[in-house]
Amino acid sequence: MQNERDKNIIHMDLDSFFVSVERLREPKLCGIPLLIGGSSNRGVVASCSYEARKFGIHSAMPMKTAKRLCPHATVIGGDSEQYSKYSNLVTEVIAEQVPLYEKSSIDEFYIDLSGMERFYNSYLLAQKIKADIKRESGLNISFGHSINKTVSKVATNESKPNGFCKVDFGAEKVFLSPLTINKIPQVGEKTYHTLRSMGVSKVKTLQQMPVDLIENVLGKNGKSIWHKAQGVDNSRVKPYSEQKSMSSERTFGKDTTDIHQLRSILVGMTERLAFKLRKKEKLTACITVKIRYSDFDTQTMQCRMAYTSADHVLIKKAKELFDRLYQRRMLIRLIGVRFSHLVGGGYQINLFDDTEEMISLYQAMDKMRLRFGEDKVQRAIGMKLKHARMNPFNGSPSL
């Protein structure tokens, strides 16, 4: 079993990623308050520059509020394809130099260098990777180094922008103790306010409280949060493999030309896949619709689009493709939909286009699906898919 002292976990996070990419493309944007996201007052801030953060602006804030806090800020819509391009470039630099890494979002990475000390100094290797990323992409990246993921992530955040921080073995608890409790990963806004109502503002206070008390107050996450506050985290760095696509198909037990049924099932499949995208924090830039006629002639049609995981965007595209594709007006035995060109993202839906109300709606629906099941919240038209699942004469889907 590996000794704790021998563990070397690096966390890397690109500094203000979307903003940095835009500034590489347009240098005149440097040094000014910059907001990226929906340009309308109902839009949401996807990212903001450090100059804008001085005014109290942060990601996921309503654009209307951000403009009020900083009226002279420059607002741009963002370019998901460019962000994906730069993210892949940084990923390649990391993948070439380390044995094991995890890409946790479009701009964030964990690297496991445990057992490498006999060949390399892990801290010096991390500094080299940081320099190589700057040289290859032009982007600044910050990193933290410790024995586990939690402490390394906090160390990264404390070193931003364009910094690095090493927490020596045995100093994890001391490093965390003076920080505010919202610096601990997994402490969201609700948990933060709960702890503050108990008089807990610093990690040091949380460290001194009984774990049973925290678990009683915060529920099942309480124990995990308490351990993180102690600097203890046994979670592993998960080997990275990018999922390229996801799909769903329905083979009918009896061939059909019922257009209403076909469109309803297509909507249901698309809606379920979109939920899976958001659950895995991914976006798609390409949708494909497939039909197979009773004579086994199979036809597909696809279209590219801006990166998204929003039902209302994907369902509209799926319907359009089906209407263009279904030309022979003969019996259909199979229908399917596929999302490809997937990228990771630390946001649930397309913050560049969607409004605050739309984002809140999706988050509420997804929360209900996670709690009660995927079929508990869905569009009425998509109910055909659920009915088909219960009807043995309709065959079964490949999900």
N, C-alpha and C positions, 0 to 999 in steps of 0.2 A: 504494500500500500504506500502511495506517495506521501512523503513528509510535507507538512504544511509549509515549511520553510523553503522547500524546493519549488513551490508554485510561482509562476510568473505570468500574470494576466495583464495584458495591455488593452486599454480602451481608447479608441480614436474617434474623434468627432470633427467633421469639417465645420469651420467657423462660418456661421451665418451663410449657409451653403447657397441658397437660391440667390441671395444678394451678391455673394462673391462671384458667382457665374455671370450675372448681369453686368457687373463691373469689369470683368475681363473682356466682355463683348463691347462695352461702352464705358471707357475710362472716365468720361465726364460725370458719371454717376458717383464717383468716389468722393468721400468726405461730406456727403449731404444726407439728410434724413430720407431714407428710401423705404417705401412700402410695396410689397408684392402681394397681389391677390385680386379679388373682385373689385372693379373700379367703381361700381355703383355704391350708394350709401347703404344698400342692403347686403353688400358683399362682406367678405371676411379676410383678415390679414393672414396670408399663408406664411410670410416671413418678413422680417424688418431688419434694417441695419442697426448697428450699435448706436449710431447717432440718433436714430428714432427711439431707441429704447430709453434714452435719457429722459424722454418725455413721458415715460410710463407705458409705452406701447409694447405689446407682446403678441406672439403668434396666436391665432384663433380669436383675436379680439375683433368685434364688429368694425368694419372699415369706417363707419360713421363716427364711432367713438375715437378711432385713431386720428381721423382728420380734425376732430375737435381739439384733441390734445396737441397736435402738431399741424396747423393749417398749411404751413409752407412745405410739407413733405411732398416728395415726388412719388406718384403712384404708377406702377406698371403692372400689366396683366400676368406676366410670367410665361415661361416656355418649357413645358414638361419634357419635350424631346431633348432639349439642350441639357437639362438637369440630368436626365438619364444617361446621356452621352458622357458627361463629366464623371458621374458616379461610377460608370463602368470603367473609365480610365483609371480612377483611383483604386478600384477593386483589383484591376490587373497588376498595379504596382505592388499592392499588398500580397496578392496570391503568389507572385513570383519569388517572394522572400521568406515566407513563413510556412510551417508545416500544417497549421490548423488555425482557421479563422472563421468567424461568424459575422455575417452582414445583417445587422439587426434592423437597419432601415436604409433609405437611399443615401444617407450621409453619415452613418455610424457603424463602427466595427469593433468586435472583440477579437483579440489575438491571444492564443495560448502558446507560450514559449517555455512551458514547464519542461525540465529535463534538458534544456538547450545550453545551460550555463557552461558545460564542459567544452562547448564549441564556440559559443558567442556570449558576450555580455548582453543580456536582454535589454537593458536600459539604453545601451549604446546602439543596438540594432533598431530600437524604436525611434531613436533620434535620426538614424540614417533613413528609415522609411519616411519619416516626416519630411526630411530634406528632399528625398526623391519625389515625393508627391508634389511638393512645391515646384520642383524643377520640371516635372513631366506635365503637370496640369495648370500650374500657376496659382493653385489654391492653397490657403493656409489650413492646417489641421492641428488640433490640440490633442494631447494624449495624457493619460494617467497610467501609473504602473504600481501594482500591488500584488497581493496573493489571491485576490478574488475579484469578481465582476463588479460587485456593488461599490467597493472602495475605489476601484480604478475609475469607474464612471463618475463618482463624486469628485475624485481628484482631477479628472479632465475638466469638469465644469468649473472647478475652482481655479484652473489655470488659464481659462479662456480670457481674451482671444489670443491665438497663436502662441500658446505656452505649453509647458509640460510639467508634470509633478510626479515624484516618486514617493510612495509611502512605504517605509522600511518595515520588514517583518516585525510584528510585536507592537507597532505604533498605530495600528488601525483605529483602535478605540480612542486613543488620545487625539488623533487627527480629526475624527468625526465630532468629538464632544463639544467644541465651541460653536459648531454650525447650527443654523436654524433647522427645525425639524422638516421643513419642506425641501431641504436639500437631499433627503433620503429618498431613493427611488421607491415607488409604490405609495408614497404619501401624496395623494391627490388633494384637490381643494376641499372636499368633504371631510376627509380624514384630518387634514390640517386644522380645519375649524373645530372639529371635535376635540382634538388634543389641546388646542389653544383654550377652549372653554374649560379644560381641566387645569389650566395654568402651565401647560407644557409648551415652551417656546424654543428651547435649545435641546439638542440631541443629548447633552449630558444629563438633563433631567429624565429623559426617556430611558437612558441607560440604567439609571438608578431605581426605576420603578419595577415592581414584580411583573414577570411575564404573564402570570395568570390574570392580573388586573387589566393589562393591555389587551389580552385576548378576549376578556369579557366585554370590554368597551368597544373594540373594533371588529369583533367577530373572527372568522377564520383567517383573515389577513393579519390580525394583530400579532400573532406569534412570529410570522415572517418579518414583519416590520421591526419588531423588537430585536430579533437576531441581526437584521441589517444594521440597526443602530449600534449594536455591539461590534460591528465590523466583521460579522460572520455570514458567509454566503457560500454554500456548497454547490451551487448550480454550475453546470459545465458549459464550456464554449462548444456550441453545436456546429459540426462541420457544415460549411456553406455549400448549398447547391441551389441554383436559381430555377424555380419552376417556370417553364416556358409557356405553358398553356393549361387550360382546364376546359372541360366540355361536358355536355349532357345530351343523351339521345333517348328517343322513345320509339320502340318498335311495336307496331300495332298487331294484335292477334288477328284482327280483321281489317283489311285495307279500307281506306276511307277517302272520301272527297268532301267531307264536312269541313268547310273553310273556317267556320266559327270555332269548331273544336280544335282544329290545327293551330289557329292563331292563339287560342286560349292556352293550349299546352306549351306553345313556344314562349308565351309571356311568362308562364309559371316557371319554366326551366331557366329563362334568362334572369328572372327575379331571384331564384335560388342561387344561381352562380354569382350574381352580383353581391349577394350577402356573403358568400364564401370569399370573394375578393376582399371585402371590407374586413372580414374576420381575420384574414391572413395579412391585412394591411398591404394590399397590392392594388395596382391599377392596370388596366388593359388599354392598348392602343389599336387593337384590331379585333373585329367580330366577324365570325363566319357562320352562315346558316346553311344547313345541309338537308336535302330531301332525297328519298329513294322511292322511285315509282314501283308499281306492282310488277313491272317487267325487269326489276333490279337495276334499271338505269339510275345512276346516282349523280346528282348535280349539286354543286356548291357555289356560293357567291360570298365574297367578303368585302369589307371596306375598312379603311384606316380612319382614325379620328384622334382628337386630343385625348390624352390619358385621363381615364375616369374609372369610377366604380359605382356610379350612380344609376339606380334602376331606371329612372325616367329617360336618361340619355340612351342607355343600352337597349331598353325595350323598344324605343322608337326606331333605332337602327335595325333591330331584328325584324320588326314588322316590315320596314321598307325593303329589306333584302328578301324576305319571303315573298312579298307581292311581286317583286321583279323576277324572282326565281321560278315561281310556280306558273309555268306557261303552257304545259301540255294538257292540263285539265283532265288528268286521268287519276286512277286510284293511287294513293300514297301508302306505303308500308312502313316508312321510317321518317322521322324528323329530328333534327339535332341543331345545337348551337354550340359554338366554341369561342373562347376568348384566348387570344395569343398576344405576343409581344408584351408580356407581363413585366412590371418593374415593382420593386418594393417602395414603400413610402410610409412615413411616420404619421400620416394624416388619413382619415377614414374615407373621405370622398374628395372630389376635385375642388379644393379651396380656391382655385383661380377663377372659377365660374359660378359656383353655387352661393346662394344667399345664406344668411345666418339662420333664417327660418327653415330652409331646406336641410341644412346640416343638422339642426336640432331635431327635425322630424326623423331623419335617418338614424341618428344616434338613439332616439327613443324606441324606434321599431326594432333596431338590432339588439338593444338591451332586452326587450321582451322576447325576441327570438332565442337569445342565448339562455334566458331563464326558463321559458315555457316550451321551446321547440321551434324549429324552422317554419312549420306549417301554421303556427298560431296567428301570425300576422302576415297577410298577403293581399294582393289586389283581388277583387272579386272575379275578374276575368281569368285569373290564374288558378281558380279553384278547380278547373277542369283537370289540371295535373294531379291534384290530390285525389279527385274522384277516380281518375284512371289508375292510380296506385292501388285502389281498393277493389277495382273491377278486374277479375282474372281474365276476362275476354280481351282486355286491352294490352296484354303483354306487360313487360316490365322495363324500366329505363336502365340505361348504363350511365351511372353518375360518377 
